């Protein structure tokens, strides 16, 4: 259940970044949402256990793991926008 929440949070961050803040606007909504999903999944699945914020029970909800997923999604969306603006990639 946590993975679904992390992915949905990442998708929401990608959508808000595209629609509200015009981040990755040249690439389009789909790419922004995919980048957000990737960041959310990475943050919740890799970063949260590294920092010890993931629960021992996979079905239990962890607010700190959720916040790690959100922060990672924001970072990925921002970083990819900065790379696109700088290098056009």
C-alpha positions in Angstrom: 0.0 0.0 0.0 2.9 2.4 0.7 4.2 2.0 -2.9 0.8 3.1 -4.3 0.8 6.2 -1.9 4.4 7.1 -2.9 3.5 6.8 -6.6 0.4 8.9 -6.3 2.2 11.5 -4.3 4.9 11.6 -7.0 2.3 11.9 -9.7 0.6 14.8 -7.8 3.9 16.6 -7.4 4.6 16.2 -11.1 1.2 17.5 -12.0 1.4 20.5 -9.6 4.9 21.3 -10.9 3.6 21.3 -14.4 0.2 23.0 -14.0 0.9 25.4 -11.1 4.5 26.2 -11.3 5.2 25.6 -15.1 8.1 23.3 -14.4 9.0 21.1 -17.3 6.4 22.9 -19.4 8.3 22.4 -22.6 8.3 18.6 -22.1 4.6 18.2 -21.3 2.3 16.9 -18.6 3.0 13.2 -19.1 6.8 13.6 -18.7 6.4 15.7 -15.6 4.1 13.2 -14.0 6.4 10.3 -14.9 9.4 12.2 -13.4 7.4 12.8 -10.3 6.4 9.1 -10.0 10.0 8.0 -10.5 11.1 10.4 -7.7 8.4 9.3 -5.3 9.1 5.7 -5.9 12.9 6.2 -5.4 12.4 8.3 -2.3 10.0 5.8 -0.6 11.7 2.7 -1.7 15.4 3.6 -1.6 15.9 6.7 0.5 13.5 6.0 3.3 15.0 2.6 4.3 18.5 4.1 4.1 17.6 6.7 6.7 15.7 4.2 8.8 12.3 5.8 8.3 10.6 2.9 6.6 8.4 0.7 8.9 9.3 -2.9 9.5 5.9 -4.0 8.4 5.4 -3.2 4.7 1.6 -2.8 5.1 2.0 -0.1 7.8 2.0 3.6 6.9 5.0 5.7 7.7 4.7 9.5 7.6 8.5 9.9 7.4 8.7 7.5 4.4 5.9 9.5 2.8 7.7 12.8 3.3 10.9 11.2 1.9 9.0 10.2 -1.2 7.5 13.7 -1.6 10.9 15.4 -1.1 12.5 13.1 -3.6 9.7 13.7 -6.2 10.1 17.5 -5.7 13.9 17.2 -6.1 13.6 15.1 -9.2 11.1 17.4 -10.9 13.2 20.5 -10.0 16.5 18.9 -11.0 15.2 17.7 -14.4 13.7 21.2 -15.1 17.1 22.8 -14.3 18.9 20.3 -16.5 16.5 20.9 -19.4 16.8 24.7 -19.1 20.6 24.5 -18.9 21.4 21.9 -21.5 18.2 21.4 -23.5 18.2 17.6 -22.8 
